[in-house]
């Protein structure tokens, strides 16, 4: 509502953590929970103070990037993805790599309300899943 009223822009980034279910199955609940904590730490450390991060469900996190257009959201997503992918968790002597896929939806471009933006971000995630290297997607 604020963005509509004042003509502001923002973007939503949806992160799916790759192989989280495999971490739970292969290393146990404690390792899976530790991976989630690590991802949360990375997002918190990598975001700007004005942005908001949250866990949406099991393997999904979200980030609202205020006052950002697509290019700025893309830069943020690259930074986040790079920080996730250079991280590993060391759990009981096992080194477990982390990776993610990110979908981006921008207010005013990909939707005008919460439902449209989340749907667009989910579609963008599906696009990103098809990519081999930089796994950041947008709605076409």
C-alpha positions, 0 to 999 in steps of 0.5 A, spaced: 500 500 500 505 504 501 509 503 495 502 504 491 501 511 495 508 514 494 510 510 487 516 507 491 518 500 488 521 494 492 522 487 490 521 480 493 526 475 492 524 467 494 530 463 496 529 455 495 535 451 499 537 446 494 537 439 497 535 441 504 531 434 504 537 430 503 541 433 508 535 431 513 535 424 510 542 423 510 545 427 516 539 427 520 535 433 523 540 436 527 544 437 521 538 440 517 536 445 522 543 447 522 543 448 515 537 452 516 540 456 521 546 457 517 542 460 511 538 465 516 545 467 518 547 468 511 541 472 509 541 476 515 549 478 514 548 479 507 542 484 507 541 491 508 538 494 514 532 496 511 530 490 508 526 484 511 528 477 511 524 471 513 523 463 513 517 462 509 516 454 510 521 448 510 526 450 504 524 457 502 526 463 505 524 470 503 527 477 502 523 484 501 528 489 498 526 496 499 526 501 494 529 497 489 528 496 481 530 489 478 537 491 477 538 492 484 534 486 486 538 482 481 545 485 484 542 483 491 540 476 489 547 475 486 550 477 492 546 473 496 547 467 492 554 468 492 554 468 500 550 462 500 554 458 495 561 459 498 559 457 505 559 450 507 556 447 514 561 443 518 557 438 522 560 432 526 566 432 521 562 432 515 563 438 510 556 439 507 555 445 501 550 449 501 546 452 494 540 455 493 535 458 487 532 465 487 526 468 484 525 475 483 519 479 482 518 487 482 512 491 484 509 494 479 513 490 473 511 483 476 505 484 480 501 490 484 499 486 490 501 481 495 498 475 491 501 477 484 508 478 487 508 471 490 506 468 484 511 471 480 516 470 484 514 462 484 514 462 477 521 466 477 524 460 481 521 455 476 525 459 471 531 459 475 531 452 476 532 450 469 539 454 469 545 451 470 550 456 472 547 463 475 540 460 478 536 467 479 530 467 475 525 473 473 518 472 470 518 473 462 
